Amino acid sequence: MVATPEKWTLQGLFTVAFLGIVAGVQMSDMGLQAISLSAIQKTFEVSDATLGALQGLAGVLVGSALAIPLARFADRYSRKGVLLCLIVASTAMMVLSAIAPNFPLFFIGRSAAGITEFAMVPLVYSMIPDLAPERHRVIANLSFAALMAAGASGGFFFAGSLLSTAELIPWSIEPWRRAFLLLSCAGLPLLLLCTLTVNPPRHMDATTRTVDGSLRSFLQQRWQAIGLFVGIAGFLVVAVQAINQLIALALERKFNAIPGDIGQAMGFIILMSAVGCLPVAGLLDRLLARRFGLAVRPMLMGACILIAAPVALLLATAETLDHAVVVVGVVLFVTSTANALVPTMLQDLTPASLRARSFAIWSFVVSVFGAAGPLLAGIFSEWVFDGHLLNAIVAVAVPTLIVSAFCALRSFLHTRQEQNTSTA
């Protein structure tokens, strides 16, 4: 049995920071893609529904399918080796996306790029409990999320600058293609830095030994808690992804705004909401956990979601770009506060021997929910709202937020009941 570390090591701190940087770089291409949607649509001459499928389904088809076997491999063998492979795959898929001559091949490239995103999540949240002291685990989770969010927001914020720089390069391809190639250049330094990371031994405890590595037994024992967790986080992801993936195109279309300007605004919003929410979530979790125990996390998520739902309705009535940007900022900040607690909740549910596989399965489940958001919004825009994409986003986001809040209430009550039974 390997004990959980009692204090941080320098190499452990570097590893957690590096994991956040890698995940952030991998997610930055999604911001670049979102800002380039109008150019991509013009290049391939596709519809809104097709763009919704690109933003929603592209990461699911290949990435989530391979995340589970990769996580099983990571549960048994070198997690550092898996990390090196993911960096190589991410770089290769950015290059393929840039040079794809037609939309089907471009779609495949973006689908394959999802391998890195979906496989990184289970890998990281499997490693963090073995790198961080138990008392610092929530902080380590939130710090990783902050670094990942910084990379994701950077993809939006610097997309305009990256596209402008790409236009200066004398290549006979569209600027958005050149921008993807420029972004892929980050792969080589990441590979070199990866050699300095540590592959930590796995922490095994009494819970791990009782589960005995059986995922089926674990699911049978905790099916109700897991189902409620999926309901909270899954429907929340539907709403968030409907906004995140298509809001740039919706604002550009409704207010005739410049994509680069929207990218800077969205980059700032994503960074401030995803990073600014972390101390809020951590502080509330620490203060209220003394009274509510583990039930504090579904309680906080439900409260945040109930705030976000009526605010999201204001998008339908926004008359100026500034008004819409403020509404988006509030919604993303509140929902990010709720999302910040999701990894810790799943770590609480799962033993160490199943952690990577559990997060991989969760990545697949959440990818299905996440794909539904932009896909439904794109379909509604084309078939129901006659191209009014902003209204379509609202029509998807608000109902799913309400369902998520209901699941949070049920999860809070269920967790409190479990705690009272255990105490008795």
Sine and cosine of phi, psi and omega as CSV:
sin_phi,cos_phi,sin_psi,cos_psi,sin_omega,cos_omega
0.00,0.00,0.72,-0.70,0.03,-1.00
-0.97,-0.25,0.82,-0.57,-0.02,-1.00
-0.97,0.26,0.50,-0.87,0.09,-1.00
-0.90,0.43,0.60,-0.80,-0.06,-1.00
-0.88,0.48,0.66,-0.75,0.00,-1.00
-0.99,0.12,-0.41,0.91,0.03,-1.00
-0.50,-0.87,0.28,-0.96,-0.01,-1.00
-0.94,0.35,0.54,-0.84,0.23,-0.97
-0.94,-0.35,0.38,-0.93,-0.02,-1.00
-0.88,0.48,-0.66,0.75,0.01,-1.00
-0.94,0.35,-0.55,0.84,0.06,-1.00
-0.92,0.40,-0.68,0.73,0.06,-1.00
-0.87,0.48,-0.69,0.72,0.01,-1.00
-0.89,0.46,-0.64,0.77,-0.03,-1.00
-0.90,0.44,-0.72,0.70,0.02,-1.00
-0.88,0.47,-0.69,0.73,0.02,-1.00
-0.89,0.45,-0.67,0.74,-0.01,-1.00
-0.91,0.42,-0.64,0.77,0.04,-1.00
-0.86,0.51,-0.66,0.75,0.04,-1.00
-0.91,0.42,-0.64,0.77,0.00,-1.00
-0.91,0.41,-0.70,0.72,0.01,-1.00
-0.88,0.48,-0.73,0.68,0.01,-1.00
-0.89,0.46,-0.61,0.80,0.02,-1.00
-0.91,0.42,-0.68,0.73,0.03,-1.00
-0.90,0.43,-0.65,0.76,0.00,-1.00
-0.90,0.43,-0.57,0.82,0.00,-1.00
-0.99,0.12,-0.28,0.96,-0.03,-1.00
-0.91,0.43,-0.46,0.89,0.01,-1.00
-0.93,0.37,-0.39,0.92,0.07,-1.00
-0.94,0.34,-0.59,0.81,0.08,-1.00
-0.91,0.41,-0.69,0.72,0.06,-1.00
-0.87,0.49,-0.66,0.75,0.02,-1.00
-0.90,0.43,-0.68,0.73,-0.02,-1.00
-0.89,0.46,-0.65,0.76,0.00,-1.00
-0.95,0.30,-0.43,0.90,-0.04,-1.00
-1.00,-0.07,0.15,0.99,-0.10,-0.99
-0.86,0.52,-0.66,0.75,-0.01,-1.00
-0.90,0.43,-0.62,0.78,0.04,-1.00
-0.93,0.36,-0.64,0.77,0.04,-1.00
-0.90,0.43,-0.66,0.75,0.04,-1.00
-0.88,0.48,-0.64,0.77,0.01,-1.00
-0.94,0.35,-0.64,0.77,-0.02,-1.00
-0.90,0.44,-0.71,0.70,-0.11,-0.99
-0.98,-0.18,-0.12,0.99,0.04,-1.00
0.82,0.58,0.87,0.49,-0.01,-1.00
-0.90,-0.44,0.23,-0.97,-0.08,-1.00
-1.00,-0.01,0.10,-1.00,0.07,-1.00
-0.89,0.46,-0.65,0.76,0.01,-1.00
-0.89,0.46,-0.61,0.79,0.03,-1.00
-0.92,0.39,-0.64,0.77,0.06,-1.00
-0.91,0.42,-0.60,0.80,0.07,-1.00
-0.88,0.48,-0.64,0.76,0.06,-1.00
-0.91,0.41,-0.63,0.78,0.04,-1.00
-0.88,0.48,-0.74,0.67,-0.04,-1.00
-0.95,0.31,-0.46,0.89,-0.06,-1.00
-0.99,-0.15,-0.77,0.64,-0.14,-0.99
-1.00,0.03,-0.38,0.93,-0.14,-0.99
-0.84,0.54,-0.64,0.77,-0.02,-1.00
-0.98,0.19,-0.21,0.98,-0.10,-0.99
-1.00,0.08,-0.69,0.73,-0.27,-0.96
-0.85,0.52,-0.74,0.68,-0.04,-1.00
-0.97,-0.23,-0.73,0.68,-0.11,-0.99
-0.85,0.52,-0.78,0.63,-0.06,-1.00
-0.95,0.33,-0.46,0.89,0.02,-1.00
-0.93,0.36,-0.60,0.80,-0.03,-1.00
-1.00,0.02,-0.25,0.97,-0.04,-1.00
-0.90,0.44,-0.61,0.79,-0.06,-1.00
-0.93,0.38,-0.77,0.64,0.07,-1.00
-0.90,0.45,-0.56,0.83,0.06,-1.00
-0.90,0.43,-0.63,0.77,0.02,-1.00
-0.93,0.38,-0.61,0.79,0.05,-1.00
-0.89,0.46,-0.63,0.77,0.06,-1.00
-0.90,0.44,-0.68,0.73,0.00,-1.00
-0.92,0.39,-0.50,0.87,0.05,-1.00
-0.93,0.38,-0.37,0.93,-0.10,-0.99
-0.93,-0.36,-0.50,0.87,-0.13,-0.99
-0.83,-0.55,-0.39,-0.92,-0.12,-0.99
-0.95,0.31,0.88,-0.48,0.05,-1.00
-0.96,0.27,-0.48,0.88,0.06,-1.00
-0.91,0.41,-0.63,0.78,0.05,-1.00
-0.89,0.45,-0.65,0.76,0.06,-1.00
-0.89,0.46,-0.64,0.77,0.00,-1.00
-0.87,0.48,-0.69,0.73,0.04,-1.00
-0.87,0.49,-0.68,0.74,0.01,-1.00
-0.90,0.44,-0.61,0.79,-0.01,-1.00
-0.92,0.40,-0.61,0.80,0.03,-1.00
-0.91,0.42,-0.68,0.73,0.04,-1.00
-0.88,0.47,-0.70,0.71,-0.02,-1.00
-0.90,0.44,-0.66,0.75,0.00,-1.00
-0.87,0.48,-0.71,0.70,0.00,-1.00
-0.89,0.45,-0.70,0.72,-0.02,-1.00
-0.90,0.44,-0.62,0.79,-0.03,-1.00
-0.96,0.30,-0.51,0.86,0.11,-0.99
-0.90,0.44,-0.65,0.76,0.02,-1.00
-0.91,0.41,-0.70,0.72,0.02,-1.00
-0.88,0.48,-0.65,0.76,0.02,-1.00
-0.89,0.46,-0.60,0.80,-0.05,-1.00
-0.95,0.33,-0.55,0.84,-0.11,-0.99
-0.97,-0.22,0.05,1.00,-0.04,-1.00
-0.87,0.50,0.81,-0.59,-0.05,-1.00
-0.99,0.16,-0.28,0.96,-0.02,-1.00
-0.59,-0.81,0.20,-0.98,-0.10,-1.00
-0.92,0.38,-0.66,0.75,0.03,-1.00
-0.83,0.56,-0.67,0.74,0.01,-1.00
-0.94,0.33,-0.60,0.80,0.08,-1.00
-0.88,0.47,-0.68,0.74,0.02,-1.00
-0.88,0.48,-0.67,0.75,0.02,-1.00
-0.90,0.44,-0.66,0.75,0.02,-1.00
-0.89,0.46,-0.67,0.74,0.02,-1.00
-0.95,0.32,-0.53,0.85,0.07,-1.00
-0.91,0.42,-0.71,0.70,-0.01,-1.00
-0.92,0.40,-0.48,0.88,0.05,-1.00
-0.90,0.45,-0.41,0.91,0.03,-1.00
-0.91,0.41,-0.28,0.96,0.06,-1.00
-0.81,0.58,-0.73,0.68,-0.10,-1.00
-0.92,0.40,-0.70,0.72,-0.03,-1.00
-0.90,0.43,-0.76,0.65,-0.08,-1.00
-0.95,0.30,-0.55,0.83,0.01,-1.00
-0.98,0.18,-0.47,0.88,0.01,-1.00
-0.91,0.42,-0.64,0.77,-0.08,-1.00
-0.87,0.49,-0.80,0.60,0.03,-1.00
-0.90,0.43,-0.57,0.82,0.01,-1.00
-0.89,0.46,-0.74,0.67,-0.06,-1.00
-0.92,0.40,-0.76,0.65,-0.07,-1.00
-0.96,0.27,-0.18,0.98,0.21,-0.98
-0.98,0.17,-0.58,0.82,-0.08,-1.00
-0.99,0.15,-0.58,0.81,-0.12,-0.99
-0.84,0.53,-0.71,0.71,0.03,-1.00
-0.89,0.45,-0.34,0.94,0.02,-1.00
-1.00,-0.06,-0.12,0.99,0.03,-1.00
-0.96,-0.28,-0.55,0.83,-0.12,-0.99
-0.98,-0.21,0.62,-0.79,0.17,-0.99
-0.85,0.53,0.51,-0.86,-0.08,-1.00
-0.83,0.56,-0.63,0.78,-0.04,-1.00
-0.94,0.35,-0.26,0.97,0.00,-1.00
-0.94,-0.33,0.16,0.99,-0.11,-0.99
-0.90,0.43,-0.70,0.72,0.01,-1.00
-0.89,0.46,-0.67,0.75,0.01,-1.00
-0.89,0.45,-0.65,0.76,0.02,-1.00
-0.90,0.43,-0.68,0.74,0.06,-1.00
-0.86,0.51,-0.71,0.70,-0.03,-1.00
-0.93,0.36,-0.58,0.82,0.03,-1.00
-0.91,0.41,-0.67,0.74,0.08,-1.00
-0.87,0.49,-0.70,0.72,0.02,-1.00
-0.88,0.48,-0.59,0.81,0.01,-1.00
-0.91,0.41,-0.70,0.72,0.01,-1.00
-0.91,0.41,-0.65,0.76,0.03,-1.00
-0.90,0.44,-0.65,0.76,0.02,-1.00
-0.91,0.41,-0.60,0.80,0.03,-1.00
-0.88,0.47,-0.65,0.76,0.05,-1.00
-0.92,0.39,-0.66,0.75,0.01,-1.00
-0.90,0.45,-0.68,0.74,0.01,-1.00
-0.93,0.36,-0.56,0.83,0.05,-1.00
-0.88,0.48,-0.56,0.83,0.06,-1.00
-0.87,0.49,-0.62,0.79,0.08,-1.00
-0.96,0.28,-0.77,0.64,-0.17,-0.98
-0.90,0.44,-0.66,0.75,-0.08,-1.00
-0.99,-0.13,0.10,1.00,-0.01,-1.00
-0.87,0.49,-0.69,0.72,0.01,-1.00
-0.88,0.47,-0.69,0.72,0.02,-1.00
-0.91,0.40,-0.63,0.77,0.01,-1.00
-0.91,0.42,-0.65,0.76,0.04,-1.00
-0.92,0.38,-0.62,0.78,0.04,-1.00
-0.91,0.42,-0.67,0.74,0.05,-1.00
-0.90,0.43,-0.63,0.78,-0.01,-1.00
-0.89,0.45,-0.54,0.84,0.01,-1.00
-0.91,0.41,-0.40,0.92,0.00,-1.00
-0.98,0.18,-0.28,0.96,-0.01,-1.00
-0.99,0.16,0.82,-0.58,-0.09,-1.00
-0.98,0.20,0.89,0.45,0.09,-1.00
-0.95,-0.31,0.52,-0.85,-0.05,-1.00
-1.00,-0.01,0.69,0.73,0.07,-1.00
-0.75,-0.66,0.26,-0.97,-0.06,-1.00
-0.89,0.46,0.49,-0.87,-0.01,-1.00
-0.84,0.54,-0.59,0.81,-0.02,-1.00
-0.91,0.41,-0.52,0.85,0.06,-1.00
-0.93,0.37,-0.68,0.73,0.03,-1.00
-0.89,0.46,-0.59,0.81,0.00,-1.00
-0.90,0.44,-0.64,0.77,0.05,-1.00
-0.89,0.45,-0.63,0.77,0.02,-1.00
-0.91,0.42,-0.63,0.77,0.05,-1.00
-0.89,0.46,-0.67,0.74,-0.01,-1.00
-0.91,0.41,-0.53,0.85,-0.01,-1.00
-0.92,0.39,-0.29,0.96,-0.01,-1.00
-0.92,0.40,-0.25,0.97,0.02,-1.00
-0.95,0.32,-0.23,0.97,-0.08,-1.00
-0.89,0.45,-0.66,0.75,-0.07,-1.00
-0.91,0.43,-0.78,0.63,0.04,-1.00
-0.89,0.46,-0.53,0.85,0.04,-1.00
-0.91,0.42,-0.64,0.77,0.04,-1.00
-0.88,0.47,-0.65,0.76,-0.01,-1.00
-0.92,0.39,-0.67,0.74,0.00,-1.00
-0.93,0.37,-0.48,0.88,-0.03,-1.00
-0.89,0.47,-0.45,0.89,0.00,-1.00
-0.92,0.40,-0.29,0.96,-0.02,-1.00
-1.00,-0.01,-0.08,1.00,-0.04,-1.00
-0.99,0.16,0.21,-0.98,-0.01,-1.00
-0.94,-0.34,0.57,-0.82,0.11,-0.99
-0.98,-0.21,1.00,-0.10,-0.20,-0.98
-0.96,0.29,0.51,-0.86,0.15,-0.99
-0.93,0.37,0.47,-0.88,-0.06,-1.00
-0.99,0.13,0.70,-0.72,0.06,-1.00
-0.99,0.13,0.83,-0.55,0.01,-1.00
-0.91,-0.42,0.75,-0.67,0.01,-1.00
-0.79,-0.62,-0.13,-0.99,-0.06,-1.00
-0.89,0.45,-0.61,0.79,0.01,-1.00
-0.89,0.46,-0.65,0.76,0.00,-1.00
-0.88,0.48,-0.68,0.73,-0.05,-1.00
-0.93,0.36,-0.53,0.85,-0.03,-1.00
-0.96,0.28,-0.55,0.84,0.02,-1.00
-0.95,0.30,-0.53,0.85,0.11,-0.99
0.88,0.48,0.53,0.85,0.13,-0.99
0.96,0.27,0.14,0.99,-0.04,-1.00
-1.00,-0.04,0.94,-0.35,0.03,-1.00
-0.93,0.37,-0.60,0.80,0.00,-1.00
-0.89,0.45,-0.69,0.72,0.02,-1.00
-0.89,0.46,-0.66,0.75,0.02,-1.00
-0.88,0.48,-0.71,0.71,0.00,-1.00
-0.91,0.42,-0.61,0.80,0.02,-1.00
-0.93,0.38,-0.60,0.80,-0.04,-1.00
-0.96,0.28,-0.59,0.81,-0.13,-0.99
-0.89,-0.46,0.48,0.87,-0.15,-0.99
-0.88,0.48,-0.61,0.79,-0.06,-1.00
-0.94,0.34,-0.71,0.70,0.03,-1.00
-0.89,0.45,-0.64,0.77,0.00,-1.00
-0.93,0.38,-0.66,0.75,0.02,-1.00
-0.88,0.48,-0.66,0.75,0.04,-1.00
-0.92,0.38,-0.62,0.79,0.06,-1.00
-0.87,0.49,-0.70,0.71,0.03,-1.00
-0.89,0.46,-0.64,0.77,0.02,-1.00
-0.89,0.45,-0.69,0.72,0.00,-1.00
-0.90,0.44,-0.88,0.48,-0.13,-0.99
-0.94,0.34,-0.58,0.81,-0.05,-1.00
-0.91,0.42,-0.78,0.63,-0.01,-1.00
-0.94,0.35,-0.48,0.88,0.11,-0.99
-0.89,0.45,-0.65,0.76,0.01,-1.00
-0.91,0.42,-0.60,0.80,0.04,-1.00
-0.82,0.57,-0.75,0.66,-0.03,-1.00
-0.92,0.40,-0.72,0.70,-0.06,-1.00
-0.90,0.43,-0.67,0.74,-0.02,-1.00
-0.95,0.31,-0.52,0.86,0.10,-1.00
-0.87,0.49,-0.60,0.80,0.03,-1.00
-0.98,0.20,-0.80,0.60,-0.11,-0.99
-0.84,0.54,-0.73,0.69,-0.18,-0.98
-0.98,0.20,-0.45,0.90,-0.12,-0.99
-0.85,-0.53,-0.04,1.00,-0.09,-1.00
-0.92,0.40,-0.57,0.82,0.00,-1.00
-0.88,0.47,-0.73,0.69,0.03,-1.00
-0.91,0.41,-0.63,0.78,0.00,-1.00
-0.90,0.44,-0.68,0.74,0.02,-1.00
-0.94,0.34,-0.64,0.77,0.04,-1.00
-0.87,0.49,-0.65,0.76,-0.05,-1.00
-0.96,0.29,-0.69,0.73,-0.09,-1.00
-0.97,0.25,-0.65,0.76,-0.11,-0.99
-0.95,-0.30,0.11,0.99,0.02,-1.00
0.80,0.60,0.71,0.70,-0.08,-1.00
-1.00,-0.02,0.31,-0.95,0.03,-1.00
-0.98,0.18,0.76,-0.65,-0.04,-1.00
-0.82,0.57,-0.64,0.77,0.00,-1.00
-0.88,0.47,-0.62,0.78,0.02,-1.00
-0.92,0.40,-0.67,0.74,0.05,-1.00
-0.90,0.44,-0.63,0.77,0.01,-1.00
-0.87,0.48,-0.68,0.73,0.03,-1.00
-0.90,0.43,-0.68,0.73,0.02,-1.00
-0.89,0.45,-0.71,0.71,-0.01,-1.00
-0.93,0.37,-0.60,0.80,0.05,-1.00
-0.88,0.48,-0.69,0.73,0.03,-1.00
-0.90,0.43,-0.68,0.73,-0.01,-1.00
-0.89,0.45,-0.73,0.68,-0.04,-1.00
-0.89,0.45,-0.67,0.75,0.01,-1.00
-0.90,0.43,-0.76,0.65,-0.06,-1.00
-0.92,0.39,-0.60,0.80,-0.01,-1.00
-0.96,0.28,-0.70,0.71,-0.06,-1.00
-0.96,0.29,-0.56,0.83,0.01,-1.00
-1.00,0.01,-0.68,0.74,-0.04,-1.00
-0.91,0.42,-0.46,0.89,-0.01,-1.00
-0.97,0.26,-0.34,0.94,-0.13,-0.99
-0.91,0.41,-0.75,0.66,0.07,-1.00
-0.90,0.44,-0.52,0.85,0.04,-1.00
-0.90,0.43,-0.76,0.65,0.00,-1.00
-0.89,0.45,-0.69,0.72,-0.01,-1.00
-0.90,0.43,-0.66,0.75,-0.01,-1.00
-0.92,0.38,-0.72,0.69,0.01,-1.00
-0.89,0.45,-0.65,0.76,0.02,-1.00
-0.88,0.48,-0.69,0.72,-0.04,-1.00
-0.93,0.38,-0.67,0.74,-0.06,-1.00
-0.94,0.34,-0.68,0.73,-0.11,-0.99
-1.00,0.02,-0.26,0.96,-0.01,-1.00
-0.90,0.44,-0.48,0.88,0.00,-1.00
-0.89,0.46,-0.52,0.86,-0.03,-1.00
-1.00,-0.07,-0.65,0.76,-0.13,-0.99
-0.96,-0.27,-0.15,0.99,-0.02,-1.00
0.90,0.43,-0.61,-0.79,-0.01,-1.00
-0.92,0.40,-0.33,0.94,0.00,-1.00
-0.93,0.36,-0.20,0.98,-0.02,-1.00
-0.91,0.42,-0.50,0.86,-0.09,-1.00
-0.95,0.31,-0.76,0.65,0.11,-0.99
-0.90,0.44,-0.51,0.86,0.03,-1.00
-0.90,0.44,-0.73,0.68,0.01,-1.00
-0.91,0.42,-0.64,0.77,0.01,-1.00
-0.89,0.46,-0.71,0.71,0.01,-1.00
-0.88,0.47,-0.65,0.76,0.01,-1.00
-0.90,0.45,-0.69,0.73,0.01,-1.00
-0.90,0.44,-0.67,0.75,-0.03,-1.00
-0.92,0.40,-0.61,0.79,0.04,-1.00
-0.90,0.43,-0.49,0.87,0.08,-1.00
-0.96,0.29,-0.64,0.77,-0.11,-0.99
-0.94,0.35,-0.57,0.82,-0.12,-0.99
-0.86,0.50,-0.80,0.60,0.00,-1.00
-0.93,0.38,-0.51,0.86,0.03,-1.00
-0.91,0.41,-0.64,0.77,0.00,-1.00
-0.88,0.48,-0.49,0.87,0.04,-1.00
-0.87,0.49,-0.47,0.88,-0.04,-1.00
-0.92,0.39,-0.31,0.95,0.05,-1.00
-0.87,0.50,-0.57,0.82,-0.04,-1.00
-0.92,0.38,-0.40,0.92,-0.06,-1.00
-0.95,-0.31,0.08,1.00,-0.02,-1.00
-0.89,0.45,0.79,-0.62,-0.04,-1.00
-0.98,-0.21,-0.29,0.96,0.02,-1.00
-0.75,-0.66,0.33,-0.95,0.02,-1.00
-0.90,0.44,-0.66,0.76,-0.01,-1.00
-0.88,0.47,-0.66,0.75,0.03,-1.00
-0.88,0.48,-0.73,0.69,-0.02,-1.00
-0.90,0.44,-0.63,0.77,-0.01,-1.00
-0.90,0.43,-0.65,0.76,0.03,-1.00
-0.89,0.45,-0.70,0.71,0.01,-1.00
-0.87,0.49,-0.72,0.69,0.02,-1.00
-0.86,0.50,-0.67,0.75,0.00,-1.00
-0.88,0.48,-0.69,0.72,0.01,-1.00
-0.91,0.42,-0.72,0.70,-0.02,-1.00
-0.88,0.48,-0.71,0.70,-0.04,-1.00
-0.93,0.36,-0.56,0.83,0.04,-1.00
-0.91,0.42,-0.73,0.69,-0.05,-1.00
-0.93,0.37,-0.69,0.72,0.00,-1.00
-0.94,0.35,-0.53,0.85,0.07,-1.00
-0.91,0.41,-0.58,0.82,0.07,-1.00
-0.88,0.47,-0.65,0.76,0.06,-1.00
-0.92,0.40,-0.71,0.71,-0.04,-1.00
-0.91,0.41,-0.44,0.90,-0.05,-1.00
-0.88,0.48,-0.40,0.91,-0.05,-1.00
-1.00,-0.02,-0.13,0.99,-0.09,-1.00
-0.89,0.46,-0.76,0.65,-0.02,-1.00
-0.86,0.51,-0.66,0.75,0.00,-1.00
-0.91,0.42,-0.61,0.79,0.04,-1.00
-0.88,0.48,-0.67,0.74,-0.02,-1.00
-0.95,0.32,-0.59,0.81,0.09,-1.00
-0.89,0.45,-0.59,0.81,0.06,-1.00
-0.89,0.45,-0.55,0.83,-0.06,-1.00
-0.98,0.20,-0.51,0.86,-0.22,-0.98
-0.94,-0.35,0.60,-0.80,0.09,-1.00
-0.98,0.19,0.28,-0.96,-0.10,-1.00
-0.87,0.49,-0.61,0.79,-0.07,-1.00
-0.93,0.36,-0.27,0.96,-0.02,-1.00
-0.89,-0.45,0.10,0.99,-0.23,-0.97
-0.91,0.42,-0.74,0.67,-0.02,-1.00
-0.90,0.44,-0.70,0.72,0.01,-1.00
-0.91,0.43,-0.63,0.78,0.02,-1.00
-0.89,0.45,-0.69,0.73,0.03,-1.00
-0.93,0.36,-0.53,0.85,0.05,-1.00
-0.92,0.39,-0.69,0.72,0.05,-1.00
-0.89,0.46,-0.66,0.75,0.04,-1.00
-0.89,0.45,-0.62,0.78,0.05,-1.00
-0.87,0.49,-0.64,0.77,0.04,-1.00
-0.91,0.41,-0.73,0.68,-0.02,-1.00
-0.88,0.48,-0.73,0.69,-0.05,-1.00
-0.93,0.37,-0.48,0.88,0.04,-1.00
-0.93,0.37,-0.57,0.82,0.05,-1.00
-0.91,0.41,-0.73,0.69,0.06,-1.00
-0.88,0.47,-0.72,0.70,-0.02,-1.00
-0.89,0.46,-0.59,0.81,0.03,-1.00
-0.90,0.43,-0.55,0.84,-0.05,-1.00
-0.90,0.43,-0.54,0.84,-0.05,-1.00
-0.87,0.50,-0.91,0.41,0.01,-1.00
-0.91,0.41,-0.52,0.85,0.02,-1.00
-0.90,0.44,-0.74,0.67,0.02,-1.00
-0.91,0.42,-0.65,0.76,0.01,-1.00
-0.89,0.45,-0.66,0.75,0.03,-1.00
-0.91,0.42,-0.65,0.76,0.03,-1.00
-0.92,0.40,-0.71,0.70,0.02,-1.00
-0.87,0.49,-0.64,0.77,0.00,-1.00
-0.87,0.48,-0.68,0.74,-0.08,-1.00
-0.99,0.16,-0.61,0.79,-0.15,-0.99
-0.98,-0.20,-0.39,0.92,-0.10,-1.00
-0.91,-0.42,-0.71,0.71,-0.15,-0.99
-0.97,-0.23,0.20,0.98,0.11,-0.99
0.79,0.61,0.72,0.69,0.07,-1.00
1.00,0.06,-0.02,1.00,0.05,-1.00
-0.99,0.14,0.99,0.13,-0.15,-0.99
-0.91,0.42,-0.55,0.83,-0.01,-1.00
-0.89,0.45,-0.67,0.74,0.05,-1.00
-0.91,0.41,-0.59,0.81,0.02,-1.00
-0.91,0.42,-0.62,0.78,0.03,-1.00
-0.89,0.46,-0.69,0.72,0.02,-1.00
-0.89,0.46,-0.66,0.75,-0.02,-1.00
-0.89,0.45,-0.45,0.89,0.05,-1.00
-1.00,0.05,-0.67,0.74,-0.18,-0.98
-0.95,0.32,-0.72,0.69,-0.15,-0.99
-0.90,0.43,-0.76,0.65,0.01,-1.00
-0.88,0.48,-0.62,0.78,-0.02,-1.00
-0.94,0.34,-0.51,0.86,0.09,-1.00
-0.91,0.42,-0.62,0.78,0.02,-1.00
-0.90,0.43,-0.68,0.74,0.04,-1.00
-0.89,0.45,-0.66,0.75,0.02,-1.00
-0.88,0.48,-0.66,0.75,0.01,-1.00
-0.90,0.44,-0.62,0.79,0.03,-1.00
-0.89,0.45,-0.69,0.73,0.03,-1.00
-0.90,0.43,-0.56,0.83,0.03,-1.00
-0.91,0.42,-0.65,0.76,0.04,-1.00
-0.88,0.47,-0.71,0.70,0.01,-1.00
-0.89,0.45,-0.65,0.76,0.00,-1.00
-0.91,0.41,-0.64,0.77,0.04,-1.00
-0.87,0.49,-0.74,0.68,-0.01,-1.00
-0.90,0.43,-0.65,0.76,0.00,-1.00
-0.91,0.42,-0.68,0.73,-0.02,-1.00
-0.92,0.40,-0.66,0.75,0.05,-1.00
-0.88,0.47,-0.64,0.77,0.03,-1.00
-0.90,0.44,-0.66,0.75,0.03,-1.00
-0.89,0.46,-0.65,0.76,0.00,-1.00
-0.92,0.39,-0.64,0.76,0.02,-1.00
-0.92,0.40,-0.63,0.78,0.04,-1.00
-0.90,0.43,-0.68,0.73,0.01,-1.00
-0.89,0.45,-0.66,0.75,0.01,-1.00
-0.91,0.42,-0.67,0.74,0.01,-1.00
-0.90,0.43,0.00,0.00,0.00,0.00
